[in-house]
């Protein structure tokens, strides 16, 4: 079973370089922080951000799923190339 905490092959597994991976990780993590931030503000002041935490969460999931779909497509293309060889 793979270790999900430490994986020195992670960049290779996701077919990414260090800085590209760092950009996506920071982008997704920062976006994810907006969900609780707007949610806490809405909890205290219900007239602010009535549906924003929900919308951000949906957008975040869509971003992550698109990223994983791109990776899956890349892996499938690599697998086809290997089978042809």
N, CA and C of each residue as an Amber inpcrd file, in Angstrom:
protein
   255
   0.8410000  -1.1850000   0.0000000   0.0000000   0.0000000   0.0000000
   0.8810000   1.2420000   0.0000000   0.4940000   2.2490000  -0.7790000
   1.2590000   3.4850000  -0.8570000   1.1120000   4.3020000   0.4170000
   2.1930000   4.9800000   0.7800000   2.1530000   5.8770000   1.9170000
   1.5620000   7.2040000   1.4310000   0.4680000   7.6470000   2.0390000
  -0.2030000   8.8650000   1.5940000   0.3070000  10.1140000   2.2970000
   1.2570000   9.9680000   3.2170000   1.8220000  11.1210000   3.9000000
   3.1470000  11.5220000   3.2730000   3.9910000  10.5400000   2.9970000
   5.2900000  10.8180000   2.3700000   5.3760000  10.0160000   1.0810000
   5.5840000  10.7170000  -0.0160000   5.7230000  10.0600000  -1.3120000
   6.7420000  10.8490000  -2.1280000   7.9690000  10.3740000  -2.1370000
   9.0350000  11.0630000  -2.8480000   8.8710000  10.9780000  -4.3670000
   7.9580000  10.1510000  -4.8330000   7.6980000   9.9990000  -6.2640000
   6.4490000  10.7800000  -6.7010000   5.8990000  11.6000000  -5.8240000
   4.6280000  12.2830000  -6.1100000   4.6920000  13.1330000  -7.3780000
   5.7170000  13.9340000  -7.5410000   5.8000000  14.7780000  -8.7390000
   5.8590000  13.9320000 -10.0030000   6.5720000  12.8240000  -9.9170000
   6.6360000  11.9020000 -11.0590000   5.2610000  11.2670000 -11.3000000
   4.5910000  10.8760000 -10.2300000   3.2710000  10.2450000 -10.3360000
   2.2510000  11.1650000 -11.0040000   2.3080000  12.4640000 -10.6980000
   1.3310000  13.4070000 -11.2420000   1.8390000  14.1230000 -12.4890000
   2.9940000  13.6790000 -12.9720000   3.5760000  14.2180000 -14.2160000
   3.7030000  15.7470000 -14.1610000   4.3310000  16.2270000 -13.0920000
   4.4410000  17.6610000 -12.8960000   5.8380000  18.0270000 -12.4190000
   6.2440000  19.2390000 -12.7310000   7.4790000  19.7760000 -12.1980000
   7.2080000  20.4380000 -10.8570000   8.2770000  20.7890000 -10.1770000
   8.1490000  21.3510000  -8.8320000   7.3240000  22.6420000  -8.8290000
   7.6820000  23.6010000  -9.6830000   7.0200000  24.9030000  -9.6510000
   5.5960000  24.8550000 -10.1820000   5.3300000  24.0390000 -11.1770000
   3.9610000  23.8850000 -11.6730000   3.0900000  23.2780000 -10.5800000
   3.6190000  22.2520000  -9.9150000   2.8860000  21.6160000  -8.8270000
   2.6630000  22.5990000  -7.6830000   3.6890000  23.3690000  -7.3550000
   3.5750000  24.3450000  -6.2760000   2.4770000  25.3600000  -6.6020000
   2.4300000  25.8380000  -7.8570000   1.4150000  26.8090000  -8.2580000
   0.0090000  26.2330000  -8.0830000  -0.2110000  25.0110000  -8.5690000
  -1.5410000  24.4150000  -8.4390000  -1.8950000  24.1760000  -6.9710000
  -0.9440000  23.7080000  -6.1860000  -1.2160000  23.4280000  -4.7730000
  -1.5510000  24.7140000  -4.0170000  -0.8140000  25.7820000  -4.2760000
  -1.0910000  27.0550000  -3.6040000  -2.4310000  27.6120000  -4.0680000
  -2.6890000  27.5270000  -5.3640000  -3.9510000  28.0360000  -5.9190000
  -5.1510000  27.3070000  -5.3020000  -5.1010000  25.9780000  -5.3020000
  -6.2200000  25.2090000  -4.7440000  -6.3430000  25.4000000  -3.2320000
  -5.2330000  25.4570000  -2.5310000  -5.2760000  25.6230000  -1.0730000
  -5.8060000  26.9930000  -0.6780000  -5.3690000  28.0270000  -1.3850000
  -5.8620000  29.3740000  -1.1030000  -7.3510000  29.4620000  -1.3980000
  -7.7520000  28.8810000  -2.5030000  -9.1700000  28.8720000  -2.8570000
  -9.9710000  28.1390000  -1.7830000  -9.4320000  27.0440000  -1.2820000
 -10.1300000  26.2680000  -0.2530000 -10.2690000  27.0550000   1.0510000
  -9.3120000  27.9130000   1.3580000  -9.3910000  28.7160000   2.5820000
 -10.5470000  29.7170000   2.5600000 -10.9830000  30.0780000   1.3680000
 -12.0960000  31.0270000   1.2670000 -13.4040000  30.4290000   1.7630000
 -13.5360000  29.1190000   1.7130000 -14.7930000  28.4730000   2.1210000
 -15.0640000  28.6900000   3.6120000 -14.1390000  28.3040000   4.5100000
 -14.4380000  28.5490000   5.9300000 -14.4340000  30.0360000   6.2920000
 -13.5890000  30.8110000   5.6330000 -13.5400000  32.2420000   5.9290000
 -14.8940000  32.8970000   5.6690000 -15.4310000  32.6960000   4.4730000
 -16.7400000  33.2830000   4.1620000 -17.8540000  32.6070000   4.9650000
 -17.6800000  31.3230000   5.2710000 -18.6810000  30.6060000   6.0680000
 -18.7710000  31.1350000   7.4950000 -17.6320000  31.3980000   8.1330000
 -17.6360000  31.9510000   9.4940000 -18.2230000  33.3590000   9.5080000
 -17.8470000  34.1580000   8.5220000 -18.4030000  35.5130000   8.4550000
 -19.9130000  35.4450000   8.2720000 -20.3650000  34.5590000   7.4000000
 -21.8060000  34.4050000   7.1710000 -22.5150000  33.9010000   8.4390000
 -21.8680000  33.0210000   9.1810000 -22.4840000  32.4980000  10.4110000
 -22.7260000  33.6170000  11.4280000 -21.7900000  34.5470000  11.5080000
 -21.9030000  35.6460000  12.4720000 -22.7920000  36.7700000  11.9280000
 -22.6300000  37.0610000  10.6510000 -23.3980000  38.1260000   9.9920000
 -24.1540000  37.5190000   8.8000000 -25.3120000  36.9140000   9.0620000
 -26.0150000  36.1440000   8.0250000 -26.3830000  36.9260000   6.7640000
 -26.4110000  38.2310000   6.8460000 -26.7540000  39.0330000   5.6740000
 -25.5710000  39.1700000   4.7130000 -24.3750000  38.7640000   5.1490000
 -23.2060000  38.7790000   4.2680000 -22.9710000  37.3860000   3.6880000
 -22.5980000  37.3350000   2.4460000 -22.2380000  36.0860000   1.7580000
 -23.3050000  34.9990000   1.8820000 -24.5770000  35.2930000   1.5580000
 -25.6380000  34.3050000   1.7700000 -25.3950000  32.9400000   1.1290000
 -24.8500000  32.8860000  -0.0680000 -24.6300000  31.5860000  -0.7100000
 -23.1790000  31.4200000  -1.1520000 -22.3290000  32.3580000  -0.8020000
 -20.9640000  32.3390000  -1.3130000 -20.1430000  31.1170000  -0.8770000
 -20.1830000  30.6980000   0.3990000 -19.3870000  29.5090000   0.7550000
 -19.7580000  28.2860000  -0.0810000 -21.0430000  28.1020000  -0.3180000
 -21.5160000  26.9880000  -1.1330000 -21.0060000  27.1090000  -2.5680000
 -21.0970000  28.3120000  -3.1380000 -20.6410000  28.5290000  -4.5110000
 -19.1310000  28.3100000  -4.6350000 -18.3820000  28.7820000  -3.6420000
 -16.9260000  28.5920000  -3.6680000 -16.5950000  27.1080000  -3.5690000
 -17.3030000  26.3880000  -2.7060000 -17.0590000  24.9460000  -2.5530000
 -17.3290000  24.2090000  -3.8610000 -18.4150000  24.5420000  -4.5340000
 -18.7190000  23.9100000  -5.8210000 -17.6440000  24.2330000  -6.8520000
 -17.2050000  25.4840000  -6.8720000 -16.1620000  25.9050000  -7.8020000
 -14.8430000  25.1860000  -7.4980000 -14.5560000  25.0250000  -6.2190000
 -13.3250000  24.3440000  -5.8050000 -13.3310000  22.8810000  -6.2600000
 -14.4410000  22.2260000  -6.0820000 -14.5660000  20.8290000  -6.5120000
 -14.4010000  20.7340000  -8.0260000 -15.0090000  21.6620000  -8.7560000
 -14.8860000  21.6540000 -10.2160000 -13.4340000  21.8490000 -10.6480000
 -12.7090000  22.7470000  -9.9770000 -11.2980000  22.9760000 -10.2990000
 -10.4710000  21.7060000 -10.0630000 -10.6840000  21.0860000  -8.9100000
  -9.9270000  19.8810000  -8.5600000 -10.2680000  18.7330000  -9.5150000
 -11.5480000  18.5630000  -9.8310000 -11.9410000  17.4840000 -10.7380000
 -11.3750000  17.6930000 -12.1350000 -11.3180000  18.9390000 -12.5960000
 -10.7350000  19.2240000 -13.9150000  -9.2550000  18.8820000 -13.9210000
  -8.5710000  19.2020000 -12.8380000  -7.1510000  18.8870000 -12.7320000
  -6.9240000  17.3730000 -12.7590000  -7.7330000  16.6290000 -12.0080000
  -7.6010000  15.1740000 -11.9860000  -8.0050000  14.5540000 -13.3200000
  -8.9850000  15.1240000 -13.9940000  -9.3930000  14.6160000 -15.3090000
  -8.2670000  14.7920000 -16.3200000  -7.5940000  15.9400000 -16.2580000
  -6.4500000  16.1740000 -17.1460000  -5.3440000  15.1540000 -16.8930000
  -5.0690000  14.8820000 -15.6270000  -4.0370000  13.9030000 -15.2810000
  -4.4500000  12.5100000 -15.7500000  -5.7040000  12.1460000 -15.5510000
  -6.1860000  10.8320000 -15.9780000  -6.0450000  10.6670000 -17.4860000
  -6.3940000  11.7080000 -18.2210000  -6.2720000  11.6770000 -19.6810000
  -4.8130000  11.4950000 -20.0940000  -3.9110000  12.2070000 -19.4390000
  -2.4860000  12.0910000 -19.7220000  -1.9820000  10.6750000 -19.4420000
  -2.3910000  10.1010000 -18.3280000  -1.9750000   8.7380000 -17.9800000
  -2.5100000   7.7200000 -18.9830000  -3.7490000   7.9130000 -19.4320000
  -4.3250000   6.9980000 -20.4270000  -3.5830000   7.0940000 -21.7490000
  -3.2110000   8.3060000 -22.1520000  -2.4500000   8.4780000 -23.3940000
  -1.0800000   7.8130000 -23.2910000  -0.4330000   7.9520000 -22.1410000
   0.8660000   7.3000000 -21.9440000   0.7300000   5.7860000 -22.0060000
  -0.3400000   5.2710000 -21.4130000  -0.5740000   3.8260000 -21.4040000
  -0.7840000   3.3020000 -22.8250000  -1.5100000   4.0540000 -23.6630000
  -1.7260000   3.6570000 -25.0580000  -0.4090000   3.6240000 -25.8220000
   0.4500000   4.6090000 -25.5780000   1.7550000   4.6560000 -26.2370000
   2.6090000   3.4580000 -25.8530000   2.5520000   3.0670000 -24.5870000
   3.3250000   1.9260000 -24.1120000   2.8050000   0.6330000 -24.7400000
   1.5000000   0.5020000 -24.8700000   0.9070000  -0.7010000 -25.4560000
   1.2560000  -0.8180000 -26.9440000   1.3600000   0.3140000 -27.6350000
   1.7150000   0.3000000 -29.0620000   3.1500000  -0.1040000 -29.2780000
   3.9840000   0.1830000 -28.2910000   5.4260000  -0.1210000 -28.4550000
   5.7520000  -1.5750000 -28.3190000
